[in-house]
Amino acid sequence: MTLGRGATCPCCGYRVLAQAGEYEVCAICWWEDDPVQMTSPLLRGGANVVSLAEAQLYFITAGVSDPRFSAHVRAPDEGDVADPDWRPLDNRRDLGIGPVAHDAADDFELARAGTGAPYWLKA
């Protein structure tokens, strides 16, 4: 989602991406912005080994989307803007479910079709 000076990283919530869903790697948390994983935040694989939900927990506790990338991340600085509307995924609130098995092909179709606003901006 583009706000202010850039698009919001769905993992860390900072507005550091040039454009959402373009597979750009966030310099703050090292999440690769995968539109399929944005559409299906519990999905592992794709551009990132861990799911978006897992990456958010890693970022909250360790400042990195995946512990394997600790050497690549940087702390936010005074020029980085946190999206005030961003928040970590809440399975019940945002998905109405807990983790469930599903067909990965459906995730690609949803991502290709576009889902509108990211979960943190939906009512």
C-alpha positions in Angstrom: 0.0 0.0 0.0 1.5 3.3 -1.0 1.4 5.9 1.7 3.7 8.9 2.3 7.1 8.3 0.9 6.8 4.7 -0.1 4.8 1.5 0.0 4.5 -0.3 3.4 6.5 -3.4 4.0 3.9 -6.0 5.2 6.4 -7.6 7.5 7.8 -4.6 9.5 5.3 -1.8 8.7 7.8 0.8 7.5 7.2 2.7 4.3 10.4 1.7 2.5 9.2 -0.1 -0.6 9.0 1.7 -4.0 5.8 -0.2 -4.9 3.8 -2.9 -3.2 4.0 -6.4 -4.6 7.0 -6.0 -6.8 9.3 -8.5 -5.0 11.5 -5.8 -3.5 13.5 -6.7 -0.4 13.0 -4.5 2.6 16.3 -3.1 3.9 14.9 -3.0 7.5 13.6 -6.5 7.9 14.8 -8.3 4.7 11.3 -9.5 3.7 10.8 -9.9 0.0 7.5 -8.4 -0.9 5.7 -11.3 -2.5 2.1 -10.5 -3.5 1.1 -14.2 -3.2 2.2 -14.3 0.5 0.5 -10.9 1.0 -2.8 -12.5 -0.2 -2.1 -15.7 1.8 -0.1 -14.6 4.9 0.0 -18.1 6.3 1.6 -19.6 3.2 5.2 -20.7 3.5 7.4 -20.7 0.4 7.4 -18.5 -2.6 9.7 -15.6 -2.4 10.2 -16.2 1.3 10.8 -19.5 3.2 8.7 -18.4 6.2 5.1 -17.2 6.0 4.3 -13.5 6.4 2.7 -14.3 9.8 5.9 -16.0 11.0 8.1 -13.2 9.6 6.1 -10.6 11.5 6.7 -12.5 14.8 10.4 -12.8 14.0 10.6 -9.1 13.3 8.8 -8.2 16.5 11.1 -10.3 18.6 14.4 -10.2 16.7 14.2 -7.3 14.2 14.5 -9.5 11.1 11.9 -11.4 9.0 13.9 -14.6 9.1 16.9 -15.3 11.5 19.0 -16.5 8.6 19.2 -12.9 7.3 20.3 -11.2 10.5 23.5 -9.9 8.9 21.6 -8.1 6.2 19.1 -6.0 8.1 19.4 -2.5 9.5 17.6 -0.7 12.3 15.1 2.0 11.2 16.6 5.5 11.2 15.1 9.0 11.4 14.4 9.0 7.7 12.2 5.8 7.9 8.5 6.3 8.3 6.4 3.7 10.1 2.9 3.3 8.6 0.6 4.4 11.5 -2.2 2.0 10.2 0.0 -1.1 9.9 -0.3 -3.9 12.5 0.7 -7.5 12.6 -1.7 -10.1 11.2 -4.3 -11.4 13.5 -5.7 -14.7 12.2 -9.1 -14.4 13.8 -9.6 -10.7 13.0 -8.1 -10.6 9.5 -8.7 -14.1 8.2 -11.5 -15.4 10.4 -9.6 -18.6 10.8 -6.6 -20.3 12.3 -4.0 -22.0 10.0 -5.7 -24.3 7.6 -4.6 -26.4 4.6 -5.6 -25.1 1.2 -4.7 -25.3 -2.5 -1.6 -23.2 -3.3 -2.9 -22.6 -6.8 -5.8 -20.6 -5.3 -3.2 -18.3 -3.7 -1.7 -17.5 -7.1 -5.1 -16.8 -8.6 -6.0 -14.4 -5.8 -2.7 -12.6 -6.0 -3.0 -12.2 -9.8 -6.6 -10.9 -9.5 -5.5 -8.4 -6.8 -7.2 -8.1 -3.4 -7.5 -4.4 -3.0 -6.3 -3.0 0.3 -4.0 -4.9 2.5 -5.5 -6.7 5.6 -4.5 -3.9 8.0 -6.6 -1.3 6.0 -9.7 -3.5 5.7 -12.6 -3.0 8.1 
